[in-house]
Amino acid sequence: MGDTVSWDGRMDVERAVAVLHRAAGVTRADQGGNLLTCGECGGDVHPKTIGLSMDSAAPALHLIELSSRHRVNELYVCGACGKRTPAPVVNRQLRGIALGKYGDAAWRAQWYPAVLSEAQREIAEARTVYAWCQDSRFRELVEQAVRQPHDRDLRWYLYRLAERAVEFVGRRALLAPMLGHPPRPDAPQLSELRDAARRFGQLYDDAKRRPNRLPWSMRNRDLTTLQNRLWELLAEPDWRGADPQALWEYAALATDWETSPSWAMRSRWSLMATAVAQHGLILDRDHAGQPRIRVVPLVRRDHG
């Protein structure tokens, strides 16, 4: 399957840095947003880890630094009214809602093309940023801009961008044949791309963290060679040997959400957002007073 995504080629320092920071996890999209709201006050509800102190002199329930003297309670807390709900109950219902969508063949028939299109866009964007950063007119400006949060060099950010692109290549390689775009017979194995990413990452870590008798100029040359090879492979449109695990959503759904810590649930908000699409989730109570999540359509108000 060819690279069908059209890219206008427009790029500037701000956009390049934003893409690099997102790939490296320096900045993240809002996880959850208004996805789960309180049925009593309409406030945003988010998972939190609450410490229960074993010290009788301490307040009965408050946010504290966790240690061996404290028990951990996983809750969903409304940021407005403070209402707390045990996380296992909420997580079980969230997983049930997600399974209902991801397990539906008709829903998947609409989701798969969207995932493939997203993968194509992400790969095209990553390649554009990489090519733009190789231009000596812009490289120094980007280098200075990306160092500010964590003092990492541009090569590290480009590696993280490549890692992210490799993930999307895997998703594209899995979905394209399912949607009628099989790879050409002589397409390379996806393992070659993963191996190229692994070898560059290992050499980068060795060069930065471990003593090495080789001059930096030689290591820098080797890093440049491996980096160039990695990005050459990322330009390849067809791959064989796709991994079913490329759709991480199904691996996430196979785990036990009831016992998941709050940080794990926050990482699943994008999965839930996809499942409910143009709907919102309201954490309410049923007639017996038990927590219940209702899926409701989002109300759009037209301002005329």
ZIDA-V290144 format. One line per field, one symbol per residue. ss: DSSP state (H for helix, E for strand, - for the rest). phi: phi as a letter, one per 20 degrees, with the letter a starting at -180 (. if undefined). burial: I if it has 24 or more other C-alpha atoms within 12 Angstrom, else O. A space follows every 10 residues. Layout:
# ZIDA-V290144
ss=???
phi=???
burial=???
This chain:
# ZIDA-V290144
ss=---------- --HHHHHHHH HHHH------ -----EEE-- ---EEEEEEE EEE------- -E-------E EEEEEEEE-- ---EEEHHHH HHHHHHHHHH HH--HHHHHH HHHHHHHHHH HHHHHHHHHH HHH--HHHHH HHHHHHHHHH ---HHHHHHH HHHHHHHHHH HHHHHHHH-- -------EEH HHHHHHHHHH HHHHHHHHH- -----HHHHH HHHHHHHHHH HHHH----EE ---HHH-HHH HHH------- -HHHHH--HH HHHHHH--EE EEEEE----- EEEEEEE--- ----
phi=.feefecfmf bbffffffff fffenfccfg eolefdcffe cnffdcfbdd edfeefeegf bafcffbfec edcecdcffe enfdcgfgff ffffffffff efeefffffe fgffffffff ffffffffff fffffffdgf ffgffffffc leefffffff ffgfffffff ffffegffdn cfffgeffff ffffffffff fffffffedd fbffggffff ffffffffff ffffefecbd mfdgffefgf fffeeeffdf fffffffeff fffffelecd ddeccefene fbddecffed dedd
burial=IOIOOOOOOO IOIOOIIIII IIIIOOOOOO IIOIIIIIIO OOIIIIIIII IIOOOOOOOO OOOOOOOOOO OIIIIIIIOO OOIIIIIIII IIIIIIIIIO IIOOOOOIOO IIOOIIIOII IIIIIIIIII IIIIOOOOIO OIIOIIOOOO OOIIIIIIII IIIIIIIIII IIIIIIOOOO OOIOOOOOII OIIIOIIOOI IOIIOOIOOO OOOOOOOOOO OOIIOIIIII IOIIIIIIII IIOOOIIOIO OIIOOOIIOI IIOIIIIIII IIIIIIOOOI IIIIOOOOOO IIIIIOOOOO OOOO
